[in-house]
């Protein structure tokens, strides 16, 4: 099945998305920081079961092809993304759908599942965190300067954004997410986790250099009935590196 690419106006911005498959079960893929459908979900758009699922990958505002506007990080940027994501799926006429969220997209998905429970069928998150610790801030500052990133990770983003937008947006992201650590509990969405009632599957790469395992365990502990899968060799991008295994596990859970 081919992958279509289009834009639709949602909440005053033109959001870009890719769509494939003709299954009854609609699934939204939510990308990570600076990511979009094209950079973050190639193997999922290509290989997930298209008879069972209709797969949509979106570019959050200010990312990918959902520019303009330029990306910014007000205190409620995750809530804004959650509302945009849900409203996008409703604009596309999906009454109920599942969320697959990676990294920042996982945080967005947690918030969406908690705030819009009647719309969300099932939830899968990986590389996500519900709070920001001082240790996390140290890790984020380690990636602030994009010139120090590996060529492999850097190249597709530079091609997509140009160096200046890429570098500036990464710095703004580090500042934006680090702000949560100034709160006494460092919470991004901890208080919302008990509101998540849909079946939830948390996957964590044990070699993830960006998100310590304690974050996955915290989310698992506070979402009643959730499942946690640890992938011993998985890093932050386990869905790309171990795409076949990841897709199989996720399809089994969603099915």
KAJOQUI-V74977 format. One record per run of one state. SS is the DSSP state (helix for helix, strand for strand, loop for the rest). FROM is the first residue (numbers start at 0). TO is the last residue. If there is no record, write none. Layout:
SS/FROM/TO + SS/FROM/TO
//
This chain:
loop/0/2 + strand/3/9 + loop/10/11 + strand/12/19 + loop/20/23 + strand/24/29 + loop/30/35 + helix/36/39 + loop/40/40 + helix/41/46 + loop/47/51 + strand/52/58 + loop/59/75 + helix/76/90 + loop/91/95 + strand/96/101 + loop/102/102 + helix/103/114 + loop/115/118 + strand/119/125 + loop/126/129 + strand/130/130 + loop/131/132 + helix/133/141 + loop/142/144 + helix/145/147 + loop/148/149 + helix/150/160 + loop/161/161 + helix/162/181 + loop/182/185 + strand/186/186 + loop/187/188 + helix/189/194 + loop/195/197 + strand/198/204 + loop/205/211 + helix/212/221 + loop/222/225 + strand/226/230 + loop/231/236 + helix/237/240 + loop/241/241 + helix/242/253 + loop/254/254
//
